[in-house]
Amino acid sequence: MFFQRKKTEMPQAVQALPGRQEPILMAGSHFLNRRSLIGPYPEGLETAVFGLGCFWGVGIQA
């Protein structure tokens, strides 16, 4: 059941997917506030990275 699942672990570097050779194409500025989406960013701002997890639960193993 629910409590018998293996705990999630951070993958080792050799298990991780390689990075991209080219950055993902995106707009240069935000649609609403027109601020730059690409750095360098103004002094005092911080970066937050959000992950969405597995799409459709593909990564869930029974």
C-alpha positions as CSV (number, residue, x, y, z in Angstrom):
1,M,0.0,0.0,0.0
2,F,0.9,3.6,0.5
3,F,3.5,3.2,3.3
4,Q,5.4,0.4,1.5
5,R,6.7,2.6,-1.3
6,K,10.4,3.1,-1.7
7,K,11.6,6.6,-0.5
8,T,12.5,9.1,-3.2
9,E,16.2,9.6,-3.5
10,M,18.2,12.2,-5.3
11,P,19.8,10.6,-8.4
12,Q,23.6,10.5,-8.7
13,A,25.3,12.5,-11.4
14,V,25.9,9.4,-13.5
15,Q,22.1,8.6,-13.4
16,A,20.9,12.1,-14.3
17,L,20.0,13.1,-17.8
18,P,22.5,15.3,-19.6
19,G,21.9,19.0,-19.9
20,R,21.0,20.8,-23.2
21,Q,23.5,22.0,-25.7
22,E,21.3,25.0,-26.5
23,P,19.1,26.9,-24.1
24,I,15.3,26.6,-24.5
25,L,13.9,29.3,-26.8
26,M,11.7,31.7,-24.9
27,A,10.5,35.3,-25.1
28,G,13.0,38.0,-24.1
29,S,10.6,39.8,-21.8
30,H,7.6,39.0,-19.6
31,F,4.2,39.4,-21.5
32,L,2.6,41.5,-18.8
33,N,5.3,43.5,-17.1
34,R,7.8,43.6,-19.9
35,R,10.7,42.8,-17.6
36,S,13.6,40.7,-19.0
37,L,13.3,36.9,-18.6
38,I,17.0,36.5,-19.3
39,G,19.7,37.6,-16.9
40,P,21.6,39.5,-15.7
41,Y,18.9,40.5,-13.3
42,P,18.8,43.6,-11.1
43,E,20.7,43.7,-7.9
44,G,18.7,42.2,-4.9
45,L,16.6,39.7,-6.9
46,E,16.9,36.0,-6.2
47,T,16.2,32.9,-8.4
48,A,13.5,30.3,-7.6
49,V,13.5,27.0,-9.5
50,F,10.3,25.0,-9.5
51,G,9.9,21.4,-10.6
52,L,6.6,19.8,-11.7
53,G,7.5,16.2,-11.1
54,C,6.5,13.4,-13.3
55,F,3.8,14.0,-15.9
56,W,0.8,11.5,-15.6
57,G,2.6,9.7,-12.8
58,V,5.0,8.0,-15.2
59,G,7.8,8.0,-12.6
60,I,5.7,6.3,-9.9
61,Q,6.7,2.7,-9.5
62,A,4.5,0.2,-7.7
